[in-house]
Amino acid sequence: MIKDIRTFKDLELACSQQHKAIYEVFQEREARLSEISVEEVRLKVKKSLDAMKEAIRKGSNTREKSISKQCGDDCVQLSERYKKRPAIFGRTYEKITTYALATIEENLRMGKIVACAIACVDSGAGIIPSVLIAISEEYEFDENTQINALITAGAIATIISYKVALAGAVAGCQAECGVASAMSAGALTQMFGGTVNQIMHAIALTLKNILGLTCDPVAGLVEIPCVKRNPFLAIHSVTGYELAISGIKSKIPVDEVVDAMMQIGELMSPTLKESSQAGLAKTKTAIKIENELKEKYGVK
C-alpha cells in the first residue's frame, strides 16, 4: 500500500487497493493527518457547505456594488432577465450561472465565502458552490452526497497543489478558476456515481481545455474579468462531467495535464500573472478605469 498520495495515479491506486471512493480515502487521510475522527472531518466540510449556501442566498438578493463600484449587480440583473425569458439551456443552467455570480459578488462585498481553490481572496470562489448546490437542488441530492462531492473537490485541489501553487501570481488564472473548474467537474462526477477513472478523466478534460488562461485583472482588483469568469467556467466544468460520465476519455493522463499547466505557468510572462501589466488590464478602457479609481481614492 502506498505511503502517501501525491499524484492522481497514487490516488487511483489507493482507491483500487482499498476498494473505496476518492472521498472515503481522503476523509480518512485528513482524519489521520489532523488527528480527528472522520465524523469531525465531515462536520468541518458541512460548515463549508453551509457557508456556500448562505453566500448564494445573500448574494442573490442584493445589488450592492463593490467598493470600486465596478461590479456587484450582475446576479440580480441576470435573475430578472431569466424571469422574463428563460435560459436556452433551462432551469439548471439558470441556477448555476446566477449562483456563480451571487457567490463571487458576495466575495467582492467582503462577505463570507469559501475559498475554492485557494485560501485567499479567490477569483474562482463561485464555481464549485454554484455547480454543486444548483445540481443538488435540481436533482435532490442529499447532504451526505454533497459533502462527499466537496471532499472529492478538496482532494483534487490538494493533489494539483503539490505541483503547482494555486495562485494567479504563479501560474495565471488557469491555476485559480481553471483548477476550480476541474474540481467542480470531478465533484459533479462523484455526485452522479461516476467511477474513480471517470472522475480522473473529468478533471483532465476540464483542466486541459482551460490551459493558458491568464490572470490580468483590471486595476489589480479581483473584479474584471474575474466575476464573469465564474459562470463561464462553472458551465465549463459541467461539460467536463458530461463527457467523462459518457465514457469519453482524455488522451493525456491527468497528471500530465497538471505537468503541462505547471510548464505553461513557468513560460507565461510575469506581466500576465496577477501583475495587471498586460492583457485586459492594459486595454484603453482598463487604463481609463484604473486612472479613475486612482483619482477617486487618491492612489498614486
N, C-alpha and C positions, 0 to 999 in steps of 0.2 A: 504493500500500500504506500502511496506517495506521502512524503512528509508534509509538504505544503502545496498550496495551489497558487501558481504564479502565472500560468498561461491558460488559455481556453482549452488547449489539449490536456493539460493537467486536470482541469475541471471536468471535462468529458470523461476522462479516465476514472476520476474519483466517483462520479455518478454511476458509471458502469460497474465498478468494483463493489460499491456499496448498495447498488440497486435502489438508488434514491434520486429524487429530483434535485435540480440546482438549488432551490430554496432550502431544501432539507439539509443538504451538505453545508451550505453557507450559514444557516442559522445555528447549526451545531458548531461550526468553526468560530463564529462570533461569540457564542456562549463560552467556548473554551478559552479564547483569547481574552475575553472581558471578565472571565471568572464569574459568570452569572448563569442562570438557567435559560433554557430555550424559551420558556414561557416569558421570562423577563425581556429577552430579545424581541419577541413578538409584540410585547406591550410597548416597547420603545418604537417599533415600526408603526404600531397603531396610532401612537401620538403624532407621528409624521403624517400619516394618512388623514387623521382628523384635522390637522393644521392645513393640509392641502384643500380639503373640502371647505374649510372656513375661509381660506383665501379666495376661493372661487365664489363663495356666497357674497363676501364683501365686495370683491372686485366687479361682480356682475351688476351691482346696484348703485354705482356712483359714476359721476362724470368728473370728479375732482382731478385736476391736472397735476402733473409732477411739478417740482419746484421750478424747473426751467420753462414750464408751460408748453412744452413741445409735444407731449403725449399724455394720455390718460382717459380719453373718452371714446376710444375706438370700440371697446367691448359693447357699450350701450348703443352706439351707432349701428353696429353690426346686428345686434339683437333686434333693434327696431326695424331694420330692413327685413330680417327674416320673418317678422310678424306680418309684413305686407306682402312679401313674396318669398316662399320657402326656398331653401338652397337646392340646387340641382341634384346634389347627392343625398338629400334627405335629412331627417332629424338628427341622426348620429353625427353627421358632418357638422351640422349647426352647433351642436353642443361642444364638439371638440374645438372648433375654431373660436367660439365665444369664451369657453373656459380657458383656453390658452391665453387669450388677450386679458381676461379677467385676472388671472394669476400674475402675469408679468406686469400689468399695470398696478396691481396692488403692491408689487415689489417697488415700483417707482415712487409710490406714495410713502415708502418706508414702513409698509405694513408687514405683517408676519407671513413669511413664505417658507417653503422647504427648499433648500439649495439642491438642485439636480442639474449637473453632476458635481459642481464644485462648491466648497464650503465658504462662499463669499457672495458678494452681490452678483447674482447669476443671470446671465443673458438668456439662458435656456430653461429658466425655472418653470415656465408654463407648459412645457412639452409633455412630460410624464404625467403630471396631475390631470391635464385635460383629457388625455387618451384613456388612462386607467379609470377615471371617475365617470366620464361620459359613457364609455363602453359598459362599465358595471351597472350604471343606471338603466341603460337601454336593454341589456341582456340579463339583468337581475342577478349579477354575481354577488355572492355573499361576502361578508367582511373578511373571512379567512382566505378566500380566493384572492381578494385584493391585497392582503398582507403578503401572501405567497408571491404575488407578482412584483410587489415593491421590493421584497428581499432579492428576487431574481435580478431586478434592475440594479440594486446595490452591488450584487456580485459582479455584474458586467462592468460597472464603473471601477470597481476595485481592481479587477484584472487589467483593464486598459491602463489604469494609473500607474501600474508597476513599470510600464514602458514609456508612457507619455504623460507629462504633467497636464492635468485637465484645466488649462488656462489659456485664454486667448493670447496672452503675452508670450507664451512659449510656443504654441503651435497653431495659432489662429482660431477662428470660430469653429473649425472642424473638431477641435478638442473641447468645445463647450456645447453649442447647440447640436453639433454633429454627434457627439457622444451621447447627449441626452436623447436624441432621436433613436440611436441604436439601442440604448437602454429600454426605451419605450417599446420598440419593436420586439425585443426579446421578452419583456414582461408581458406584453399582449399575447405572444405565442404561448407563454406559460398559462395564461388565463384560459385560453381556449383548448388546453390539453395537448399542446404540441410536445413532441419528443425533445430530448436534450439536443439531438442532432439538428432538428428543425429550428430550435432556438439559436443554435450556433450560426445557421445559415441566415436567419432573420437579422442577426447582428451584422454579419458580414455584408449582406446585400444592402442594408441600410447605410452602413458606415462608408462602404466603398463608393457609394453614389453621392457622397457629400464631401469627398476628399478635396482639399484645396480651398475650402471656404475660409475667406479672410476675416480678420477682426479689424474693422475700420470704422469705429463709431464716431459719429459727428460730434464735434466739440468735446470729445473724450467722455461722453455720457453713455450710459447703458440704455439708450433710447432709440436712436436712429442709426442703423436699421434693425436693432435688436428686438424691438417689440414685435414687428411684423414677422420676423423670422420664426417666432414661436408657433403661430398657427400653420405656417407653411411646413415646418419640419415635424409638427405633430402629425399632419396628414402624410408626410413622407414616411414616418415610422409605420403607419397603418399599411402602406404599400409594401414595406419590407415584410410585415407579418403575412399579408395576403399571399405573397409569392412563396414564402417559406412554408406556410401551412399547406400549400398546394403541392409540396414536394419539389419545388424549384430550388436549385442549389447554386451557391456561389462557387464559381470555378476556382476562385482564390480563397484558400482557407482563412478563417477569421484572424488567426494570429498573424498571418502575413499581411492582412489588411491593416492591422494595427501597426505592424512594422512600416508599412508604406505611409501611414499617417505620420508616424514619427519622422521619417525621412523627409516628407513634404514639409513638415513643420520646421525642420532644420534648414531646408532650402528656401523657405519663404522669407522674403525681405522683412527686416525689423520694422519697416515703415507700414507693414500690413498686419502687425501683431499688436493690437491694442494701443499703439502709439498715436493714432489719429494723424499720421503724417502723410498718408496717401489714400488712394481708393476713393470711396464715397466721402470720406472725411475731408477731402480736399477738392471736391467739386465746387463750382462757383456758389451754388446755393448753400452748401455746407459751410463754406468760409463766411458767407454773409450771416448765417445763423450764429456761428461761433463768435464773430465780432459783435453782434447784437447782445449776446449773452455776457460777453466780457464787459461791454459798456454798461449794461444794466446792473451787473453785480460788482463792478469795479475790479475785475480781474485783469491783471497785466499779462 
